[in-house]
Amino acid sequence: MPTTGDWFFATYKAPPKKDGMKRTVFMKTKGWYKIHMPPTDKDSDMATIFKLIGNPGEIIKFSNERYRQWIQNAAK
């Protein structure tokens, strides 16, 4: 969805619940998406890109650090 904060809600009919049983729903989706990113005047950080693709586990470390920073900033 092109705007941050957009969302989708779907409602489906389901068979009646049975006593003593839980219900699990699986949704299979497919399609494509287009990344909507604002234009930037910054050059690509090729050193970071090569570090991420050249070292096993580096993408996870990078992502975890970015997530930690995001959480810290969101708490402010």
C-alpha positions, -999 to 999 in steps of 0.1 A, spaced: 0 0 0 14 33 -10 9 52 23 24 42 57 -5 34 79 -28 19 52 -43 -14 61 -66 -41 49 -94 -59 67 -112 -90 54 -142 -109 67 -150 -145 58 -178 -168 66 -167 -198 87 -184 -230 97 -199 -230 132 -175 -236 160 -176 -270 177 -175 -273 215 -141 -282 228 -123 -274 196 -100 -245 186 -101 -229 152 -70 -220 131 -71 -201 99 -45 -201 72 -45 -176 44 -25 -182 13 -18 -150 -7 2 -143 -38 9 -114 -60 34 -86 -63 42 -54 -47 59 -22 -57 82 -5 -32 72 31 -26 103 50 -14 108 87 -14 135 100 -37 169 106 -20 199 126 -29 222 102 -11 245 78 -29 241 40 -23 261 27 6 279 1 -13 303 -8 15 274 -17 37 257 -37 9 288 -57 3 293 -63 40 257 -76 43 258 -99 13 294 -111 20 292 -122 56 269 -149 68 245 -136 95 254 -100 89 219 -91 76 204 -104 108 228 -84 129 221 -52 108 183 -57 110 184 -63 148 204 -32 153 181 -11 132 151 -25 150 167 -17 184 173 19 172 137 22 160 123 10 194 145 34 213 134 63 191 97 53 193 99 53 231 110 90 231 
